[in-house]
Amino acid sequence: MSTTQTDIKPAKRSLPPLMQLTDEAAERLSALYAKAETGKKLRIGVSTKGCSGMSYQMDWVDDAAPTDEVVTDKGVTVLIDRKATLFLIGTVMDYKTDKFTSGFTFENPNEKGRCGCGESFHV
């Protein structure tokens, strides 16, 4: 039996995870889920905003929408708006605290640039 070109299937390349959480982000979300936001989940999306065109959007929701992607990392679940998935593939969410501010940050390999104030990005 001979093998033709049409019989050989290309190897599937594995995709990076949609989103990962650092230990700090997982700890902070766990604390929020346990206290102030009990019974809710964090939904992450991307909206059109700012001078670079896109901005991360985070909202507390009671339930996942039928179109939400559910990401669980380090025992913590976040929801991803399906419209944002292509912009977020491979993103790492972190929680940083410094002398004057604290908050969630995103390291997104799809970003091609950010505005000067850091509020928005473009892909």
Contacts in CASP RR format, 6 or more apart in sequence:
PFRMAT RR
TARGET T0000
AUTHOR 0000-0000-0000
METHOD contacts of the structure
MODEL  1
MSTTQTDIKPAKRSLPPLMQLTDEAAERLSALYAKAETGKKLRIGVSTKG
CSGMSYQMDWVDDAAPTDEVVTDKGVTVLIDRKATLFLIGTVMDYKTDKF
TSGFTFENPNEKGRCGCGESFHV
15 89 0 8 1.000
16 89 0 8 1.000
16 90 0 8 1.000
16 109 0 8 1.000
17 71 0 8 1.000
17 73 0 8 1.000
17 90 0 8 1.000
18 69 0 8 1.000
18 71 0 8 1.000
18 80 0 8 1.000
18 85 0 8 1.000
18 88 0 8 1.000
18 89 0 8 1.000
18 90 0 8 1.000
18 91 0 8 1.000
19 44 0 8 1.000
19 71 0 8 1.000
19 73 0 8 1.000
19 78 0 8 1.000
19 80 0 8 1.000
19 88 0 8 1.000
19 90 0 8 1.000
19 91 0 8 1.000
19 92 0 8 1.000
19 93 0 8 1.000
20 73 0 8 1.000
20 90 0 8 1.000
20 91 0 8 1.000
20 92 0 8 1.000
20 93 0 8 1.000
21 29 0 8 1.000
21 73 0 8 1.000
21 74 0 8 1.000
21 76 0 8 1.000
21 78 0 8 1.000
21 92 0 8 1.000
21 93 0 8 1.000
21 94 0 8 1.000
22 92 0 8 1.000
22 93 0 8 1.000
22 94 0 8 1.000
22 95 0 8 1.000
23 74 0 8 1.000
24 94 0 8 1.000
24 95 0 8 1.000
24 96 0 8 1.000
25 76 0 8 1.000
25 93 0 8 1.000
25 94 0 8 1.000
25 95 0 8 1.000
25 104 0 8 1.000
26 73 0 8 1.000
26 74 0 8 1.000
26 75 0 8 1.000
26 76 0 8 1.000
27 95 0 8 1.000
28 95 0 8 1.000
28 103 0 8 1.000
28 104 0 8 1.000
29 42 0 8 1.000
29 76 0 8 1.000
29 78 0 8 1.000
29 95 0 8 1.000
30 75 0 8 1.000
30 76 0 8 1.000
32 42 0 8 1.000
33 39 0 8 1.000
33 40 0 8 1.000
33 41 0 8 1.000
33 76 0 8 1.000
37 60 0 8 1.000
39 62 0 8 1.000
40 60 0 8 1.000
40 61 0 8 1.000
40 62 0 8 1.000
41 60 0 8 1.000
41 61 0 8 1.000
41 62 0 8 1.000
41 63 0 8 1.000
41 64 0 8 1.000
41 77 0 8 1.000
41 78 0 8 1.000
41 79 0 8 1.000
42 58 0 8 1.000
42 59 0 8 1.000
42 60 0 8 1.000
42 61 0 8 1.000
42 78 0 8 1.000
42 79 0 8 1.000
43 58 0 8 1.000
43 59 0 8 1.000
43 60 0 8 1.000
43 61 0 8 1.000
43 64 0 8 1.000
43 65 0 8 1.000
43 68 0 8 1.000
43 78 0 8 1.000
43 79 0 8 1.000
43 80 0 8 1.000
43 81 0 8 1.000
44 56 0 8 1.000
44 57 0 8 1.000
44 58 0 8 1.000
44 78 0 8 1.000
44 79 0 8 1.000
44 80 0 8 1.000
44 81 0 8 1.000
44 84 0 8 1.000
44 88 0 8 1.000
44 93 0 8 1.000
45 56 0 8 1.000
45 57 0 8 1.000
45 58 0 8 1.000
45 80 0 8 1.000
45 81 0 8 1.000
45 83 0 8 1.000
45 84 0 8 1.000
45 88 0 8 1.000
46 54 0 8 1.000
46 55 0 8 1.000
46 56 0 8 1.000
46 57 0 8 1.000
46 81 0 8 1.000
46 83 0 8 1.000
46 84 0 8 1.000
46 87 0 8 1.000
46 88 0 8 1.000
47 54 0 8 1.000
47 55 0 8 1.000
47 57 0 8 1.000
48 54 0 8 1.000
48 55 0 8 1.000
49 55 0 8 1.000
49 119 0 8 1.000
49 120 0 8 1.000
50 115 0 8 1.000
50 119 0 8 1.000
50 120 0 8 1.000
51 115 0 8 1.000
51 116 0 8 1.000
51 117 0 8 1.000
51 119 0 8 1.000
51 120 0 8 1.000
52 113 0 8 1.000
52 114 0 8 1.000
52 115 0 8 1.000
52 120 0 8 1.000
52 121 0 8 1.000
52 122 0 8 1.000
53 120 0 8 1.000
53 121 0 8 1.000
53 122 0 8 1.000
54 87 0 8 1.000
54 120 0 8 1.000
54 121 0 8 1.000
54 122 0 8 1.000
54 123 0 8 1.000
55 119 0 8 1.000
55 120 0 8 1.000
55 121 0 8 1.000
56 106 0 8 1.000
57 81 0 8 1.000
58 104 0 8 1.000
61 79 0 8 1.000
64 70 0 8 1.000
64 79 0 8 1.000
65 79 0 8 1.000
65 81 0 8 1.000
67 81 0 8 1.000
67 82 0 8 1.000
67 83 0 8 1.000
68 79 0 8 1.000
68 80 0 8 1.000
68 81 0 8 1.000
68 82 0 8 1.000
69 79 0 8 1.000
69 80 0 8 1.000
69 81 0 8 1.000
69 82 0 8 1.000
69 85 0 8 1.000
70 77 0 8 1.000
70 79 0 8 1.000
70 80 0 8 1.000
71 77 0 8 1.000
71 78 0 8 1.000
71 79 0 8 1.000
71 80 0 8 1.000
78 93 0 8 1.000
80 88 0 8 1.000
86 110 0 8 1.000
87 108 0 8 1.000
87 110 0 8 1.000
87 123 0 8 1.000
88 108 0 8 1.000
88 110 0 8 1.000
89 109 0 8 1.000
89 110 0 8 1.000
90 108 0 8 1.000
90 109 0 8 1.000
90 110 0 8 1.000
91 106 0 8 1.000
91 107 0 8 1.000
91 108 0 8 1.000
91 109 0 8 1.000
91 110 0 8 1.000
92 106 0 8 1.000
92 107 0 8 1.000
93 104 0 8 1.000
93 105 0 8 1.000
93 106 0 8 1.000
94 104 0 8 1.000
94 105 0 8 1.000
94 106 0 8 1.000
94 107 0 8 1.000
95 102 0 8 1.000
95 103 0 8 1.000
95 104 0 8 1.000
95 105 0 8 1.000
96 102 0 8 1.000
96 103 0 8 1.000
96 105 0 8 1.000
97 103 0 8 1.000
108 121 0 8 1.000
110 123 0 8 1.000
111 121 0 8 1.000
111 122 0 8 1.000
111 123 0 8 1.000
112 121 0 8 1.000
112 122 0 8 1.000
112 123 0 8 1.000
113 121 0 8 1.000
113 122 0 8 1.000
114 120 0 8 1.000
114 121 0 8 1.000
114 122 0 8 1.000
115 121 0 8 1.000
END
